[in-house]
Amino acid sequence: MFYVYVIKNSLNGKIYIGQTSNLEKRLKRHNGQLFNKRKSFTYKNKGSGEWILVYKEEFEERKDALKREKELKSFQGRKFLKDKILGP
């Protein structure tokens, strides 16, 4: 299984869209419980907040997850997330 996910920082409200085959492990990386690159978006924007899962979709193949991730990162995808998932 592959996942496309959206996480939101509890402190500053920033969002991050990504894909992975191991969602639990990936969330731990984002929150610094496992090694995370110091140049990564979530490391630089964490502050003292926590990254919280706000949306996910499951796919059987990585190519489909990558396609959906790209869609969600587009203008229309971010509008979808704002309107339907993240609220005003």
C-alpha positions in Angstrom: 0.0 0.0 0.0 1.1 3.6 -0.7 -0.2 6.7 0.9 -0.6 10.3 -0.1 -0.9 12.4 3.0 -1.3 15.9 4.2 0.1 17.1 7.6 -0.4 20.4 9.3 1.8 22.0 11.9 -0.1 22.5 15.1 1.8 25.8 15.9 2.0 27.7 12.7 -0.6 26.1 10.5 1.7 25.3 7.6 0.8 22.2 5.5 3.0 19.6 3.9 1.9 17.1 1.2 3.8 13.9 0.6 3.6 10.2 -0.3 5.1 7.1 1.4 4.7 3.4 1.8 5.0 3.5 5.6 2.8 6.3 7.0 3.5 5.7 10.6 7.3 5.8 10.2 7.1 8.9 8.0 5.1 10.8 10.6 7.7 10.0 13.2 10.4 11.4 10.8 8.4 14.6 10.4 8.1 15.0 14.1 11.7 14.3 14.9 11.2 11.0 16.6 13.4 9.4 13.8 16.2 10.9 11.8 15.1 13.8 9.5 17.2 15.8 7.2 18.0 19.3 8.6 17.2 20.9 5.2 13.7 19.3 4.9 10.6 21.6 4.9 9.1 20.0 8.0 12.3 20.2 10.0 12.8 23.9 9.1 9.1 24.7 9.8 8.4 22.7 12.9 9.1 25.3 15.5 7.7 23.9 18.7 4.6 22.6 17.0 3.8 19.0 16.0 3.0 17.8 12.5 -0.5 16.3 12.6 -2.1 14.0 9.9 -5.2 15.8 8.5 -5.8 13.8 5.3 -4.7 10.6 3.6 -5.5 8.5 0.5 -4.4 4.9 -0.1 -3.1 3.5 -3.4 -2.0 0.0 -4.5 0.8 1.3 -6.8 3.4 4.1 -6.2 2.8 5.6 -9.6 -0.8 6.3 -8.7 0.2 7.9 -5.4 2.8 10.0 -7.1 0.2 11.2 -9.6 -2.2 12.1 -6.8 0.5 13.9 -4.8 1.3 16.0 -7.8 -2.4 16.8 -8.2 -2.7 17.9 -4.6 0.3 20.1 -4.9 -1.2 22.0 -7.8 -3.4 25.1 -7.4 -6.6 23.1 -7.8 -5.4 20.5 -5.3 -4.5 23.1 -2.7 -7.9 24.7 -3.2 -9.5 21.2 -2.7 -7.6 20.8 0.5 -8.4 24.2 1.8 -12.1 24.0 1.0 -12.8 20.4 1.9 -10.2 19.3 4.4 -8.5 22.2 6.2 -11.5 24.5 6.5 -11.4 28.3 6.4 
